[in-house]
Amino acid sequence: MDSCGCSLRENSIHNESKPKVASVNGLCPTNGALGKRVEMQTIKAMLSISLNILTSEAYRFCADPDCPTVYYSEDGQQVFSEADLRERVYKKHADDKEISICYCFHHTVGSIRSEIAESGKSTVVAEITAGIKAGQCACDIRNPEGDCCLGNVRAVVKEFSTQFQNPIQEALP
């Protein structure tokens, strides 16, 4: 995806500057990438600002870590950044060890890394799966992406498992 080079708050609802690119068929008005549709309940749950400003019925999620836009209306008239949200967004800060990757059960990138470094394995996928089966998951409203975190969690577990199985590779420049 293209980087837009915008400051974090440039296209936030808190700053009235116009998007850089006109939104066309669901493209992010900040960087022109196609975002994933997100249900209105997710938008309402994630926004930390008054909901009476919502003017659209269709919103999308921009996963590009270099783009400050998190949510935008399909018509491109509304853009929300992390400054407008209750949570920091994993997809925007995947390298931050303190970032939540599982918003329902409070697993972080760092907690997964630590578990694998200490024990050589991770129990997080099994724990999340058990929580889902027990009806304790609410990814549709707690995860800023609006859907299950397991894809992201599995990718992080795989990355760290590979990293710690090959410690010589980690020490190389």
MOWOCOR-V498642 format. One record per residue. N is the residue number from 0. RES is the residue in one small letter. NEAR is the number of other C-alpha atoms within 12 Angstrom. D_LAST is the distance of its C-alpha to the last C-alpha in whole Angstrom. Layout:
N&RES&NEAR&D_LAST ; N&RES&NEAR&D_LAST
This chain:
0&m&17&27 ; 1&d&18&28 ; 2&s&20&27 ; 3&c&25&30 ; 4&g&18&29 ; 5&c&23&31 ; 6&s&19&31 ; 7&l&25&31 ; 8&r&26&35 ; 9&e&26&36 ; 10&n&36&38 ; 11&s&32&39 ; 12&i&33&42 ; 13&h&22&42 ; 14&n&18&42 ; 15&e&14&44 ; 16&s&20&42 ; 17&k&22&43 ; 18&p&33&40 ; 19&k&24&38 ; 20&v&21&39 ; 21&a&23&42 ; 22&s&27&42 ; 23&v&20&43 ; 24&n&21&43 ; 25&g&29&41 ; 26&l&33&38 ; 27&c&43&37 ; 28&p&41&38 ; 29&t&46&35 ; 30&n&34&33 ; 31&g&28&35 ; 32&a&30&33 ; 33&l&27&35 ; 34&g&32&35 ; 35&k&26&36 ; 36&r&29&40 ; 37&v&32&40 ; 38&e&27&44 ; 39&m&27&46 ; 40&q&25&46 ; 41&t&29&42 ; 42&i&41&42 ; 43&k&29&45 ; 44&a&26&43 ; 45&m&35&40 ; 46&l&32&42 ; 47&s&22&42 ; 48&i&21&45 ; 49&s&17&48 ; 50&l&18&49 ; 51&n&10&52 ; 52&i&20&50 ; 53&l&23&49 ; 54&t&19&50 ; 55&s&22&49 ; 56&e&20&49 ; 57&a&26&46 ; 58&y&39&42 ; 59&r&37&39 ; 60&f&43&35 ; 61&c&43&33 ; 62&a&36&29 ; 63&d&31&27 ; 64&p&29&25 ; 65&d&24&25 ; 66&c&40&29 ; 67&p&39&31 ; 68&t&47&34 ; 69&v&49&34 ; 70&y&51&37 ; 71&y&50&40 ; 72&s&40&43 ; 73&e&30&44 ; 74&d&24&46 ; 75&g&33&43 ; 76&q&33&46 ; 77&q&35&44 ; 78&v&49&40 ; 79&f&45&39 ; 80&s&42&35 ; 81&e&37&34 ; 82&a&27&36 ; 83&d&35&39 ; 84&l&30&38 ; 85&r&23&38 ; 86&e&30&34 ; 87&r&31&31 ; 88&v&39&30 ; 89&y&32&27 ; 90&k&33&26 ; 91&k&27&26 ; 92&h&24&23 ; 93&a&24&22 ; 94&d&19&19 ; 95&d&19&21 ; 96&k&18&21 ; 97&e&21&25 ; 98&i&23&26 ; 99&s&32&29 ; 100&i&45&28 ; 101&c&44&31 ; 102&y&34&34 ; 103&c&28&37 ; 104&f&28&35 ; 105&h&26&33 ; 106&h&31&30 ; 107&t&31&27 ; 108&v&33&23 ; 109&g&24&22 ; 110&s&27&25 ; 111&i&36&24 ; 112&r&33&20 ; 113&s&24&22 ; 114&e&22&25 ; 115&i&25&22 ; 116&a&22&20 ; 117&e&15&23 ; 118&s&15&25 ; 119&g&21&23 ; 120&k&24&25 ; 121&s&28&27 ; 122&t&22&30 ; 123&v&32&30 ; 124&v&27&31 ; 125&a&17&34 ; 126&e&22&35 ; 127&i&30&35 ; 128&t&23&37 ; 129&a&16&40 ; 130&g&21&40 ; 131&i&21&41 ; 132&k&12&43 ; 133&a&11&45 ; 134&g&12&45 ; 135&q&17&43 ; 136&c&26&41 ; 137&a&27&41 ; 138&c&31&38 ; 139&d&26&40 ; 140&i&26&41 ; 141&r&33&38 ; 142&n&36&35 ; 143&p&46&35 ; 144&e&42&34 ; 145&g&34&38 ; 146&d&26&37 ; 147&c&27&35 ; 148&c&36&32 ; 149&l&30&31 ; 150&g&19&29 ; 151&n&27&27 ; 152&v&37&27 ; 153&r&24&26 ; 154&a&20&23 ; 155&v&36&22 ; 156&v&34&23 ; 157&k&23&22 ; 158&e&23&18 ; 159&f&29&18 ; 160&s&26&20 ; 161&t&20&17 ; 162&q&21&14 ; 163&f&24&16 ; 164&q&19&17 ; 165&n&15&14 ; 166&p&14&13 ; 167&i&11&10 ; 168&q&11&9 ; 169&e&13&8 ; 170&a&9&7 ; 171&l&8&4 ; 172&p&5&0
